[in-house]
């Protein structure tokens, strides 16, 4: 049982772990390129175009996808 009396399972679903790795992707790419996070978000949504930002996003996504989650 947890501290508050519930019986939550403390193991984390691998899908959720994998998803959490994507959290912060815009901020990471923005830091790498020295641009604002909102600009990266706009490029990702198709509102703006930037070959450099798109390439950096794809590279980061590939890096994340290579991380193997075992559970």
TORVO-453490 format. One record per atom (N, C-alpha, C, O, CB): z, y, x. Coordinates in steps of 0.001 Angstrom, whole numbers, plus 500000, padded with zeros to 6 digits. Atoms other than C-alpha are relative to their C-alpha. Glycine has a CB too. Example, Ala and Ser with C-alpha at 12.3 -4.5 7.8 and 13.67 -1.06 7.14 Angstrom:
2
500000498810500890;507800495500512300;500000501200500900;500665501181501936;501246500027499008;499940498810499180;507140498940513670;500730501090499230;500899502198499739;498585500462500414;
***
This chain:
71
500000498810500830;500000500000500000;500000501243500867;500556501261501965;501202500004499059;500015498733499291;499342503556501052;501334500703499885;502231500228499189;498894500890499474;498745499261500020;502068506110501584;500381500504498615;501564500690498330;499917501156500943;499691499461501323;501786507372498024;500066498911498932;500026499227497743;498965501036499609;499830501082500937;502122503936496405;498714499369499510;498757498411498738;500756500476498860;501243500623500451;498453503193495892;499641498836500913;500258498643501960;498851501031499962;500395501173499203;496716500099497204;498551500136500452;497754499214500284;500187498692499186;501354499753499530;493574501637498703;499656499109501177;500490498836502040;499830501458500383;500525500750498860;491453499546501037;499670501010501087;498904501945500852;498734499141499606;500209499034498935;491485501345504377;498727499747500797;498378500555501658;501175499992500921;501259500226499293;488253499768505618;498934500895499373;498939501135498165;499575498489499945;501034499078500450;485260502064505364;498674499256499890;498284498516500793;499876501208500964;501310500593500233;481955500933503920;499028500489501071;498945501691501322;499478500348498578;500940499602498945;479299500899506688;498967501026499542;498538501863500336;499288498784500523;500967499024500515;476899502847504463;500606501397500024;499925502370500349;499555499632498563;499333498700499980;479439505639504165;500189500504501427;500067501701501687;501352499913499292;499868499618498593;480051505632507903;498672500534500500;498620501580501146;500467498801500867;501336499586499578;476314505864508525;499658501366499418;499123502236500105;498950498959499573;500266498719500657;476026508682506005;500789501123500669;500278502230500836;500351499921498502;499167498961499393;478885510561507660;499442500466501345;499717501587501773;501425499488500182;500608499608498729;476947510577510937;498975501113499804;498712501892500721;499340498792500668;500970498948500285;474374512814509254;500665501328499690;500028502379499765;499120499594498847;499285498770500276;477044515329508316;499989500860501264;500320500382502349;501456499709499527;500008499097498850;476658518311510590;498696500015500767;498602500667501807;501094499636500924;501267500080499258;473070517536511606;499369501390500160;498839501704501226;499013499050499281;500590498667499907;471900521087510818;500735500839501042;500114501574501810;500032500703498628;499220499239499016;474737522572512865;499713499535501415;499590500355502325;501492499876499710;500301500522498656;474039520265515821;498649500478500477;498508500918501618;500039498471500011;501346499564499625;470341521097515801;499991501509500257;499370501974501213;498977499631498893;499935498544499820;471078524818515392;500613500357501352;500112501243502046;500816500646498865;499370499750498696;473407524737518426;499048499669501136;498940500423502104;501290499181500144;500935500415498948;470825522856520495;498906501045500225;498508501303501361;499365498651499640;501132499080499911;468117525420519717;500398501471500040;499555502341500257;499086499774498844;499548498610499982;470245528555519566;499528500796498789;499231501986498892;499523500673501258;500387499329501240;469320529351515963;501120499834498976;502087499109499211;498655499429499450;498990500081501053;471311529778512758;499858498708499211;498747498222498996;499895501206499060;499991501229500773;472302526704510766;499220500149498697;498554499208498265;501427499579499706;500715499789501256;470881528221507586;498487499957500210;497744499547499318;500407501338499377;501435500070499685;467481528530509283;499563498538500105;498509498163499592;499685500759501328;500300501432499888;467551524820510160;499954499382498602;499076498569498312;501062499274500888;499974500500501367;468457524078506544;498726500387499254;498157499572498527;501229500533499262;501225499550500674;465513526152505303;498770499268500508;497858498968499738;499814501497500188;501123500780499441;463133524354507652;500033498589499409;498997498057499010;500074499943501575;499872501363500524;464472520981506482;499592499923498529;499052498907498092;501438499502500167;500341500013501430;463970521939502825;498543500393499747;498056500294498620;500923500944499236;501410499615500151;460412523162503471;499796501458499664;498664501902499475;499363499172498944;500089498575500312;461211526800502747;499415500788501183;498749501805500987;501392500551499628;500519499393498771;460355527729506357;499320498924500833;499501497732500589;501137500690500814;500665500943499109;458222526141509071;500354500328501446;500318501486501864;498464500031499791;499748499862498572;459172525563512700;499786498639500640;500504497679500360;501443500541500281;500296501258499315;457668522884514882;501196499563500849;501529498379500892;498738500145500881;498855500325499139;460652523079517266;501174499451499190;501798498465499582;500445501242500783;498875500446500826;463246522722514506;499683498642499390;500535497754499382;500314501033498888;500387501283500583;461338519911512808;500112498877501025;500632497801500727;498572500070499450;499935501013498938;461024518033516104;501448499665500347;501790498498500538;499256500489501258;498591500225499671;464729518496516862;500703499220498885;501530498352499165;500716501343500243;499415500743501116;465696517276513375;499586498537500051;500418497645499887;499583500622498661;500485501384499929;463517514185513722;500639499248501163;500987498074501035;498471499976500140;499366500625498840;464943513483517172;501452499630499694;501908498544500049;499936500939501217;498597500247500342;468515513768515869;500112498868498980;501012498034499079;500657501282499448;499996501072500995;467733511530512884;499755498654500673;500430497674500361;498935500258498915;500274501251499280;466261508880515192;501209499569500815;501528498382500883;498778500159500919;498802500317499212;469347509106517419;501076499388499103;501712498399499467;500545501272500704;498993500503500935;471622508579514433;499629498612499510;500486497732499424;500158500954498810;500436501292500525;469544505697513098;500155498877501025;500271497712500645;498552500087499549;499822501008498954;469881503897516458;501449499542500118;501720498464500647;499529500546501332;498585500355499923;473678503902516159;500248498832499071;499990498915497871;500913501206499634;499766501203500788;474657500450514995;501413500032499451;502381500232500184;499769498725500844;498703500027500670;477462500255512486;500309498535499675;499603497905498887;500003500902498692;499593501393500256;479222496870512511;501246499985499140;502275500546499516;500254499236501327;498840500205500877;481541496030509659;499677498860499085;500499498489498247;500360501283499186;
***
